[in-house]
Amino acid sequence: MKISIIIPAYNEGNSIKSAIKVIDEFLKAGAENYEIIVVDDGSKDKSTQLVQQLAGKNDKIILLKNGANRGKGYSVKRGMLQATGDIRVFADADMSTPIETLTGMIEFVKNGYDVVIGSRRTQGAVIEIRQNFLRENMGRVFNMLVRLIVLRGFSDTQCGFKLFTKKAAENIFKLQKFDNFVFDVEILYIAKKLGFKIIEAPVKWYNSTDSKVRPFRDSLSMFLDLFKIRFFHRKIRKMADA
């Protein structure tokens, strides 16, 4: 199996180089065929130059540049659809979820799952560094709203570590419409409507203080977008062979 790791990056100069090196060393030890795709979302810091330096020395590293800041959802979608792996994973540049999590997720694929999502709230998850009180509770409220308005059955839709088989990625992400942080909910909603088999996998998680989510401004727009998800994708029908 070829493994594709997609890293959306916006002003990640403090972490992107070490993240790529850690991921590359991990994959090199256990996978013969892999690629690391960094999608730079119009960074204004040194992120692009750092990735270019690494890519110049390692043909497993691929840099895609958006040119302008389009949003995390857009960057993940672009990386997923340009990837060539049989297994496609997107992971945050701050490595809040260690790359070693991938090993257990691949076991779920071997057991027939199409989508495996990292979860901080399912049994077995370990939170090593927590968010502050406000952010953690806003996250819980958002998850409650997700279950009430859009998508039942998931305890954590927003963890930035998700795996898709090739078939799932190519069918789900081509239908994605949102470029902002609500895309996590949207792609799971699409996956469920298409009939793909989804499971939450417990992760070890370290909160990063460099998160790009703006709690108050983003929360309002994401709340309104939950209603739009159902409307935009109301005509999706389950795939016969999903």
N, C-alpha and C positions, 0 to 999 in steps of 0.2 A: 504494500500500500504506500502510495505517496502521500505525505503529510504537508499541508499548507498551513502556516501560521500567519494570520493577518493582524497587524498592529496599527490601529489608527493613531496618528500622532499630531498633536497641535502644541507647539512650544514645549516639547519634551526634552530639551537639551540636557537637563540635569539627570535624566534617567534612560534615554533611548539607547545609548551606546552600551551600557551595562546590561540592559534588558536583552538586546540582540545577542550579545556574547553568551549570556546565560542560556538562552534558548538554543543557540547554535551548538553549544557544548552538549546540552542535553540530547538534542536530536542526533547529533553526530555519534553519540555513544549507542543509540538504539535503533536508528532508522537509516537505511541506505539511501532512500530517496525522499527528499524534503525541500521545501522552499520557505523562506521567511519574507513576507511581503509587508513593507512599511508604506502606509498611505499617509503622506504628509499633507495635512489639511491647511496649507497656507501659513505655515509657521513663520514667525517673525524673529525667532532666535536662531541658534546654530544647529537646530535639529537636522535640517536638510543636508548641511555640509558633513555632519558626523555620520549620517547614514551613507552618504556618497563615498566617504572614505572607506567604510567597511565593505560596501558593495564592490568597490574597486579591487579588493583583495579576496573576495569570496563570492563566487557566482551563485551561491545559494541565497544570497540576499538581493532582493529586488526593491527598488524605490519607485513608487508612483507619486506624482505630485499633482495636487488639485489646482494649484495656482492661487486660488482664493479660499478663504475659510468657508466651507460648505456645511460642516457639522459632522459629528461622529457617525451618525446613521449613514450619511452619504459615503463616508470613507470606508466603513465596514462593507457596505453594499458593493462598492467598486472593487475592493480587494477580494471579496467572495466570488464575484462574477469573473474576475480575471485570473483567479487561482486555477491551478491545474491538478490539485491533489484529490485523492479519493476520500481523504478526511480533511475537513477545512475547519479551522478553529480561529476565533478572534479573541485576542487577549489585550488587556490594557498595558500601556507602556510602563506604568508604574509597578507592574508585577504584583498587584495586590493579591492575586491568586498565583501561587508558584507554578511554574511550568510542569513540575512533576505530577500535578493533578491530571495531566493528559493520560498518563498510563492507565489509571482506573477508568477514565471515560471511554477509552478505546475498548475496554472489556465489555462495556454496555453495547457498543456497536457490534461486537462479535456475537452478542446475544440478541441481535435483531432490532436494536433501537436506531432511529434515523437522526434524532436530535437529542443531545445530552447537554443540559444547562447546569452550570455551577450554581449552587445554592448555599447561602449563608444561614438559612433557617430550617433546613431539613435535618433529620437525625444524623448525627455523625459529623456535622460541620464544626469547625473550630475557629473562633474569632480571636486571633492573637492580639490585634490592636483594634479597638473599637472606634466608631465614629463618636463625635460629641453627642450629648443628650438630644439636642435639637435636631440634628441631621438624622440620627438613628430613628427618632420617633416620627419625623416627617416621612421617612422611608416606610415605616410600618403603616402609616395612614395611606400612603400612595398604594402600597400593595393591597390594602383593604379595598380601595376604590377600584383597582384593577379587577379584583375578584367580583365586585358588585356590578361593574359597568361592562367589562369586556370579556374577561377570561378567568374562569374558575379552575381550581385544581393545582395552582402553583403557589408556593410559599415565598418565592423570591424571583422576580423577573428581571431585576436590574444588575445582577452580578455580571461583571464584564469578562466572563470566560464561558464561551459557548461553542459547542462542537456540532458540525453538520456533516452528514455524508455528502458526497458529490451530487447525488440525485436530489437530495433535500435542498442543498444550497442553491442549485441552479433553478429549481422550481419556486423556492420561497423568495429569494432576494430579487428576482426579476419583477415581482409584484409589489415590492416595498415602495412606499411613497414618502414616508417621513424621513427627514434628514437629521432631526434633533434626537434627544435622548429617549423619546417615547418609542423609537424604532424597536427597542428590545421587546416591548409588549406587542407591537405590530407583527414582528416576524414570528412570534410564538402563536399569535392569533391565526396568521396565515397557515403556519405549519399544521395547526390543529384542524383547521377547516379543510386542508388538503388531505388529511388523513394520515400524516406521518406519525410514527411512534415516538413519543417524547418522554424523557425521564429527567428528574432532578437528581444531581449528584452532589453529595456533601463536599465542601471545599475547606481548605485552610485559608484564612483571609486576614490580610493586614491592611487596615485603613490607611489611605494616603492623604496627606494634608494638601496635596497639589491637585485635588479633584477639580475638574472644569465645570461641574454642576453648580449653578447659582441657586441655592435653596428656594428663595422666595420667587424670583422672576421665572425660573424654569418650572417650578411646581405649578403655577397657574396655567401656563401654556400647555404643560403636559396633561393637566386635568382636563382641559377643553379638548385636547387631541384624543383622549380616550373615547369620546363620543364619535369623533370623526373616523376612527379605525373601523368601527362596526359599519358605518355608512359607506366608506370607500370600498370595503371588501365584502359587501353584502351578497354579491353575485358569485363568489367563489364556490365551486363545487368540489366535493371530495374526488381525488384521483382514484381511478379504478384499480390501479396497481401500486398504490403507495405502500 
